[in-house]
Amino acid sequence: MNVDERKEIIPKITFGMIVLNGEPFTRYNLRSIYTWAYQIIAVEGACKAARAVASPQGHSTDGTIDVLRKFKDEEDRENKLIIVTAEDEGHPDGFWPGEKHEMSQAYAKRATGNYLWQVDVDEFYREEDMPRIVGLLQQGCDAITFPSLSFWGGIQFVEDGEFMRTHKAREFPRLFRWGSGFRYTTHRPPTVVDVQGRDLRTQRWIRAKVLECEKIYIYHYCMLLPKQVREKCTYYSCVDWAAFEVMERWAQETFFELKNLFRVCNTLGVPLSWLEEYRGPHPKKILAMIENIRAERHPNIELRPTDDILRVIRTPQYRVGRLLRKAWVGFLPVRNAAWSWLAQWKLLRRLRRFLFGARNKNR
């Protein structure tokens, strides 16, 4: 590799974040990525489906925009942070059109780094893992998808189950090569194409299973706080795939009342999910956030008590039930393969009858 080629892969990372009601995570996330950032673009505000959890002007109701501006004024010593709102994109009512798609494109079109790293406000990485990820970029790659640890109710519990084991949730697309003519095409899933229109995940793609072997994860605190659960369920109930009554009932009966801890996944249509105790490490900025919440430095933010969760998941009944469900989920790929084989066999039989006609049974 010559000198010019090496210069091309020096990681100048643009972090792109879309955020609505990101407190109390916002400042801790910005601090966690700041050292590694060439540029940080935070796109704040609500899409139209999130009106129920937004201000009438389309912004966060928990002071997220003020926290971003305070960080810009007081902590952005290298002028890395750019704050974007819907008004900046010509939407005077303050709301973003669509469902997060335009928000992601708003940071992508402002990106000037040679890598684009999408980060949700409640997604963190261990400090020890960041130089290892940067090292992968220096070796040359076009896309990285990450495995995820999803925390539920407290930092000592992770969600597991059918969705996490057999669904596309095993691959979180987050990091992409970026350059002139590249386009961010979709938010679900995050997809970047190069100047030839090729999905970067068809090029030099580092898969989640590679990082999982190295114990490099996204630490996703998606269902950590009661505030998050209430807001997420209200938002999800307004999009196409969910209903308000169902999501509200899930939040109350499962997250708060623990009536069914084998349905901890709030993705509807996923019947099997459970909790595991987690005794591993956490990013330092998350531990600092938890400490500050306990010290009441974040007004109106509460942690969920965890003693009741421990009592349930440590019972023999829960442990046996979890073991049986793990076995069933492990069997799903075999079952799905069998159904696929049967469907193909039936299709072949129909094709043979179409081409050659039914056999004469009396022959």
HELIX and SHEET records of a PDB file:
HELIX    1   1 VAL A    3  GLU A    8  1                                   6    
HELIX    2   2 THR A   26  TYR A   34  1                                   9    
HELIX    3   3 LYS A   48  VAL A   53  5                                   6    
HELIX    4   4 THR A   64  GLU A   74  1                                  11    
HELIX    5   5 ALA A   86  GLU A   89  5                                   4    
HELIX    6   6 HIS A  101  ALA A  108  1                                   8    
HELIX    7   7 MET A  130  GLN A  139  1                                  10    
HELIX    8   8 GLU A  162  THR A  166  1                                   5    
HELIX    9   9 LYS A  168  ARG A  170  5                                   3    
HELIX   10  10 LEU A  200  THR A  202  5                                   3    
HELIX   11  11 ALA A  208  CYS A  213  1                                   6    
HELIX   12  12 PRO A  226  TYR A  236  1                                  11    
HELIX   13  13 PHE A  244  TRP A  250  1                                   7    
HELIX   14  14 ALA A  251  PHE A  256  3                                   6    
HELIX   15  15 LYS A  284  ARG A  294  1                                  11    
HELIX   16  16 ASP A  307  ILE A  313  1                                   7    
HELIX   17  17 PRO A  316  PHE A  356  1                                  41    
SHEET    1   A 7 LEU A  81  VAL A  84  0                                        
SHEET    2   A 7 GLN A  39  GLU A  44  1                                        
SHEET    3   A 7 ILE A  13  VAL A  19  1                                        
SHEET    4   A 7 TYR A 115  GLN A 118  1                                        
SHEET    5   A 7 PHE A 172  ARG A 177 -1                                        
SHEET    6   A 7 ALA A 143  PHE A 146 -1                                        
SHEET    7   A 7 TRP A 205  ILE A 206  1                                        
SHEET    1   B 3 GLU A 123  PHE A 124  0                                        
SHEET    2   B 3 ILE A 218  MET A 223 -1                                        
SHEET    3   B 3 SER A 148  TRP A 152  1                                        
SHEET    1   C 2 PHE A 157  GLY A 161  0                                        
SHEET    2   C 2 SER A 273  GLU A 277 -1                                        
SHEET    1   D 2 ARG A 183  HIS A 187  0                                        
SHEET    2   D 2 PRO A 190  VAL A 193 -1                                        
END                                                                             
